[in-house]
Amino acid sequence: MREVWGRVVRLLAADDPETGRLVRLLITLVLAWSLATTSPERAPALEWAALGASMACWLAFVVLDGRFPRVAVALLGTGSVIAALVSGSGDAGPPVFVFAMLLLFAAHGTPGMGAIAAVTAADMAAMAAGMVWWGQPRSAIVVRGAVVVCTVLFALHRRQYRRAQQDRARAMALDERARIARELHDVLAHSLGALGVQLEVAEAVLTERGDVEAAVTRIRRSRALAREGLVEARSAVAALREDVPPLPDALSLMVAEHRRDHDVAAELRTTGTRRPITPAAEVCLLRTAREALTNAAKHAPGEPVTVEIGYGDAAVRLVVRNPYALGSEPAGMPVGHGLQGMRERLALAGGTLGAGPVGGCWEVRAEVPE
């Protein structure tokens, strides 16, 4: 329901260059209908000519806005002033032209505040002059001017709101890039540092003691560290790509890969209403799931694994569960600091991580807010 309402709001944003086409089409039909139903009693040639010129300016704006926005907006302001000249005739058509075109002119992101003020003043002056010439009462002139001011204020509010949304989206993108850069730095620093230590130890045991077996063990550990670091680096880089699958799809691929590589039963369950979450939360949950599956393969080989992703009201929860034999080393309890690192990353995203035995199974539970 929230997505439908958001779509309706965007469709009603006539100044939005992406979704305003439908509303601009509707406005075009309304203006055409107003032009067709206009029946001036005094100076019909003047009113028909003014509305025809204003309609031409509107159509030119619709056609040129995507390619020449400054020219299109200038034509829009000109059309509103032309329609304002005959808005005192008493017909409903000219005011419809004035308010529709002035609203979109003030809400458009191209003109500056000086241009908006100038066009608004020109519209009000032309409207007042036309109403005086047509013999309209002063109270009607005041009311029409107040409506014009309210129209411009509403358009400026819409314009400021859209700019604030753009600034917020830009700030979020910069924060996300900084977070990914920090993740890459942490991954490379940890992996390369540990790799360097293992290679130094391997060199020492070879040159000082000639212990080939210990050196081979260190080299194998170095290879494992390099492989793990490469996987984490790829996960961080994948967050920058546009074709990253949603969280349930990525978990499904991960579970299928675990099932194929380790020849065990692995299942993914999803509860709640599936919806997009922030990239930071998504990356944290994916890394936690990968770490838990890796530990389950190490400490409970051959045992089935269940991965659950639950969408709550304000948070998303991940649970990785597999059975383990009592008295044996619990699955999911890493030899190194894998889960501790995941706990720290989840804390940066505002989430929590827990691991422990529950009813004969070892559970890893991660929860992050949206």
C-alpha positions in Angstrom: 0.0 0.0 0.0 2.9 2.3 0.8 4.4 1.7 -2.6 1.1 2.4 -4.4 0.6 5.7 -2.5 4.2 6.7 -3.3 3.6 6.0 -7.0 0.4 8.1 -6.9 2.2 11.0 -5.3 4.9 10.9 -7.9 2.4 10.8 -10.7 0.7 13.9 -9.3 4.1 15.7 -9.3 3.6 17.6 -12.6 7.0 19.3 -12.2 8.8 16.0 -12.0 10.7 15.4 -15.3 10.4 11.6 -14.9 6.8 11.1 -13.9 5.2 14.4 -14.8 4.3 13.3 -18.4 0.9 11.9 -17.5 -0.1 15.0 -15.5 1.2 17.3 -18.3 -1.0 15.4 -20.7 -4.0 15.9 -18.5 -3.2 19.6 -18.1 -2.9 19.8 -21.9 -6.4 18.3 -22.2 -7.8 20.7 -19.6 -6.3 23.7 -21.4 -7.6 22.5 -24.8 -11.0 22.1 -23.3 -10.9 25.5 -21.7 -9.8 27.0 -25.0 -12.6 25.2 -26.9 -15.3 26.2 -24.4 -14.4 29.9 -24.2 -17.1 32.2 -25.5 -16.0 35.8 -25.0 -18.6 38.5 -25.3 -16.3 41.5 -25.5 -13.1 41.7 -27.6 -13.4 38.1 -28.8 -10.5 38.5 -31.2 -8.2 39.7 -28.5 -9.1 36.8 -26.1 -9.0 34.1 -28.7 -5.6 35.4 -29.9 -4.2 35.6 -26.4 -5.4 32.1 -25.4 -4.2 30.7 -28.7 -0.7 32.2 -28.2 -0.7 30.9 -24.6 -1.7 27.4 -25.8 1.1 27.5 -28.3 3.6 28.5 -25.5 2.3 25.5 -23.4 2.7 23.0 -26.2 6.2 24.3 -27.0 7.1 24.0 -23.3 5.9 20.3 -23.3 7.9 19.5 -26.4 11.1 21.4 -25.5 11.4 20.9 -21.8 13.5 17.8 -22.0 16.0 19.2 -24.5 16.0 23.0 -24.0 14.7 23.6 -20.5 15.6 27.3 -20.3 13.9 28.1 -23.6 10.9 25.9 -22.6 10.5 27.6 -19.2 10.8 31.1 -20.8 7.9 30.2 -23.1 5.9 28.9 -20.1 6.3 32.2 -18.3 5.5 34.2 -21.4 2.3 32.2 -21.9 1.2 32.9 -18.4 1.6 36.6 -18.9 -0.3 36.5 -22.2 -3.2 34.7 -20.6 -3.2 37.1 -17.7 -3.9 40.0 -20.0 -7.3 38.6 -20.8 -8.1 37.0 -17.5 -10.5 39.8 -16.6 -13.0 38.9 -19.3 -15.1 36.8 -16.9 -14.5 33.5 -18.8 -13.0 30.6 -16.9 -10.5 29.7 -19.6 -7.9 32.5 -19.0 -7.5 32.0 -15.3 -7.0 28.3 -15.8 -4.2 29.1 -18.2 -2.6 31.5 -15.8 -2.7 29.4 -12.7 -1.6 26.1 -14.5 1.3 27.8 -16.3 2.5 29.9 -13.4 2.4 26.9 -11.1 4.7 24.8 -13.3 6.9 27.8 -14.0 7.5 28.5 -10.3 7.9 24.8 -9.4 10.4 24.2 -12.2 14.0 23.9 -11.2 15.5 26.0 -14.0 14.4 29.6 -13.3 15.9 31.6 -10.4 14.0 33.4 -7.7 14.4 36.7 -9.5 12.8 35.3 -12.7 10.0 33.8 -10.6 9.3 37.1 -8.9 9.4 39.0 -12.2 7.0 36.6 -13.9 4.7 36.7 -10.9 4.7 40.5 -10.8 4.1 40.7 -14.5 1.1 38.2 -14.2 -0.4 40.2 -11.4 0.0 43.5 -13.2 -1.4 42.1 -16.4 -4.2 40.5 -14.6 -5.1 43.6 -12.6 -5.0 45.8 -15.8 -7.2 43.3 -17.7 -9.7 43.1 -14.9 -9.9 46.9 -14.6 -10.4 47.2 -18.4 -13.1 44.6 -18.3 -14.8 46.5 -15.4 -14.3 43.8 -12.7 -14.7 45.0 -9.0 -11.7 45.8 -6.9 -12.5 42.9 -4.5 -12.2 40.4 -7.4 -8.8 41.9 -8.2 -7.6 41.5 -4.6 -8.9 37.9 -4.4 -7.3 37.0 -7.8 -4.0 38.4 -6.6 -4.2 36.5 -3.3 -4.8 33.3 -5.2 -1.8 34.0 -7.5 0.4 34.5 -4.4 -0.8 31.3 -2.8 -0.2 29.4 -6.1 3.4 30.7 -6.3 4.1 29.9 -2.6 2.8 26.4 -3.1 5.0 25.9 -6.2 8.1 27.2 -4.3 7.4 24.8 -1.5 7.2 21.9 -3.9 10.4 23.0 -5.6 12.2 23.4 -2.3 11.0 19.9 -1.1 12.2 18.3 -4.3 15.6 19.9 -4.0 15.9 18.8 -0.4 15.1 15.2 -1.5 17.8 15.5 -4.1 20.4 16.8 -1.6 19.4 14.1 0.8 19.8 11.4 -1.8 23.2 12.9 -2.8 24.4 12.9 0.8 23.2 9.3 1.3 25.1 8.2 -1.8 28.3 9.9 -0.6 27.9 8.3 2.9 27.4 4.9 1.2 30.5 5.3 -0.9 32.5 6.4 2.1 31.2 3.3 4.0 32.2 1.0 1.2 35.6 2.6 1.0 36.0 2.0 4.7 34.9 -1.6 4.3 37.4 -2.2 1.5 40.2 -0.6 3.6 39.3 -2.8 6.6 39.2 -5.9 4.5 42.5 -5.3 2.7 44.2 -4.1 5.8 43.1 -7.2 7.8 43.7 -9.7 5.1 47.0 -8.4 3.8 48.3 -7.8 7.4 47.4 -11.4 8.5 48.8 -12.7 5.2 52.1 -10.9 5.7 52.4 -12.3 9.3 51.8 -15.9 8.1 54.4 -15.6 5.3 56.9 -14.2 7.7 56.4 -17.1 10.1 56.7 -19.5 7.2 60.0 -18.0 6.1 61.3 -18.0 9.7 60.5 -21.7 10.3 62.1 -22.6 6.9 65.3 -20.6 7.3 65.9 -21.0 11.0 64.6 -24.5 11.8 64.1 -26.1 8.4 60.6 -27.3 9.5 58.9 -27.9 6.1 55.7 -29.2 7.6 55.2 -26.1 9.7 56.0 -23.9 6.8 53.5 -25.7 4.6 50.8 -25.2 7.3 51.5 -21.5 7.4 51.4 -21.2 3.6 48.1 -23.1 3.5 46.8 -20.7 6.1 48.0 -17.8 4.0 46.2 -19.1 1.0 43.0 -19.4 3.0 43.4 -15.8 4.3 43.9 -14.6 0.7 40.8 -16.5 -0.4 38.6 -15.1 2.4 39.9 -11.6 1.8 39.1 -11.8 -1.8 35.5 -13.0 -1.1 35.0 -10.1 1.4 36.5 -7.6 -1.1 34.2 -8.8 -3.8 31.2 -8.4 -1.5 32.1 -4.8 -0.7 32.7 -4.0 -4.4 29.4 -5.6 -5.4 27.6 -3.0 -3.3 28.6 -0.4 -5.9 27.1 -2.4 -8.8 23.6 -1.6 -10.1 22.8 -5.3 -10.8 23.2 -6.6 -7.3 20.3 -8.9 -6.6 17.9 -8.2 -3.7 18.7 -9.7 -0.3 16.4 -12.8 -0.6 17.8 -13.6 -4.1 21.4 -13.1 -3.0 20.7 -15.4 0.0 19.1 -18.0 -2.2 22.2 -18.1 -4.4 24.4 -18.4 -1.4 22.4 -21.3 0.0 22.4 -23.0 -3.3 26.1 -22.6 -3.5 26.6 -24.0 0.0 24.3 -27.0 -0.9 26.3 -27.7 -4.0 29.8 -27.3 -2.6 29.2 -29.3 0.6 26.6 -31.8 -0.5 24.3 -31.1 2.4 20.6 -30.1 2.8 20.3 -26.3 2.9 17.1 -24.4 2.9 16.1 -20.7 2.8 12.9 -19.4 4.4 11.4 -15.9 4.1 8.8 -14.4 6.4 7.1 -11.0 6.4 6.6 -8.6 3.5 9.6 -8.6 1.2 10.9 -5.0 0.6 14.1 -3.2 -0.2 16.5 -2.3 2.7 19.5 0.0 2.9 22.7 -1.2 1.2 24.6 -1.1 4.5 22.1 -3.5 6.2 22.1 -5.7 3.1 25.9 -6.1 3.0 26.1 -6.8 6.7 23.4 -9.5 6.6 25.0 -11.1 3.5 28.4 -11.2 5.2 26.9 -12.6 8.4 25.2 -15.4 6.4 28.4 -16.3 4.5 30.4 -16.4 7.8 27.8 -18.6 9.5 27.6 -21.0 6.5 31.4 -21.2 6.4 31.5 -22.0 10.1 28.7 -24.6 9.8 30.7 -26.4 7.1 33.8 -26.3 9.3 32.4 -27.4 12.6 29.3 -29.5 11.5 30.1 -31.1 8.2 27.3 -33.0 6.7 24.6 -31.4 8.9 21.6 -29.6 7.3 21.5 -25.8 7.4 18.5 -23.5 7.5 18.7 -19.8 6.7 15.7 -17.6 7.6 15.2 -14.0 6.7 12.3 -12.2 8.4 11.0 -8.7 7.6 9.6 -7.1 10.7 7.9 -3.8 11.2 11.1 -1.8 11.7 13.9 -4.3 11.4 15.1 -7.3 9.3 16.3 -10.5 11.1 18.6 -13.2 9.8 18.8 -16.6 11.5 21.2 -19.4 10.4 20.6 -22.7 12.2 22.2 -26.1 12.0 22.2 -29.1 14.5 25.3 -30.1 16.4 26.2 -33.0 18.7 26.2 -32.2 22.4 29.7 -32.2 23.8 31.3 -31.4 20.4 32.7 -28.1 19.2 29.6 -26.0 18.5 29.0 -25.1 14.8 29.2 -21.4 14.2 31.9 -20.9 16.8 34.8 -19.8 14.7 38.4 -20.4 15.4 39.4 -16.9 14.5 37.4 -13.6 14.9 34.9 -13.9 12.0 31.7 -13.4 14.0 33.4 -10.8 16.2 34.1 -8.8 13.0 30.5 -9.3 11.9 29.3 -8.1 15.2 31.4 -4.9 14.9 30.1 -4.3 11.3 26.5 -4.8 12.4 27.0 -2.4 15.3 28.1 0.2 12.8 24.8 -0.3 10.9 22.9 -0.1 14.2 22.3 -3.9 14.3 23.0 -6.7 16.7 24.5 -10.2 16.5 24.0 -13.2 18.7 25.2 -16.8 18.5 24.6 -19.8 20.7 22.9 -23.2 21.2 19.1 -23.3 21.0 17.3 -26.6 21.3 20.1 -28.9 20.0 20.9 -26.4 17.2 23.5 -23.7 16.9 21.9 -20.4 15.9 23.5 -17.3 14.5 21.0 -14.4 14.8 21.6 -10.9 13.2 19.1 -8.1 13.2 19.4 -4.7 11.6 17.0 -1.7 11.5 15.8 -0.4 8.2 
